């Protein structure tokens, strides 16, 4: 009997997270803040990229509400 099929979105997110981790580990040494922005070809983002875009959106909205 075969195990149940894993959720495809979960597998994609796991892969995108591994790509982001690889980018962090292999970037040049620097004290500057760094957050990798990782997308799939289909437009999916890893969880931390989604959070970064949400924070950028909040910052942008505040700047236009002067």
Rosetta blueprint (number, residue, H / E / L):
1 X L
2 X L
3 X L
4 X L
5 X L
6 X L
7 X L
8 X H
9 X H
10 X H
11 X H
12 X H
13 X H
14 X H
15 X H
16 X H
17 X H
18 X H
19 X H
20 X H
21 X H
22 X H
23 X H
24 X H
25 X H
26 X L
27 X L
28 X L
29 X L
30 X L
31 X L
32 X L
33 X L
34 X L
35 X L
36 X L
37 X L
38 X L
39 X E
40 X L
41 X L
42 X L
43 X L
44 X L
45 X E
46 X L
47 X H
48 X H
49 X H
50 X H
51 X H
52 X H
53 X H
54 X H
55 X H
56 X H
57 X H
58 X H
59 X H
60 X H
61 X H
62 X H
63 X H
64 X H
65 X L
66 X L
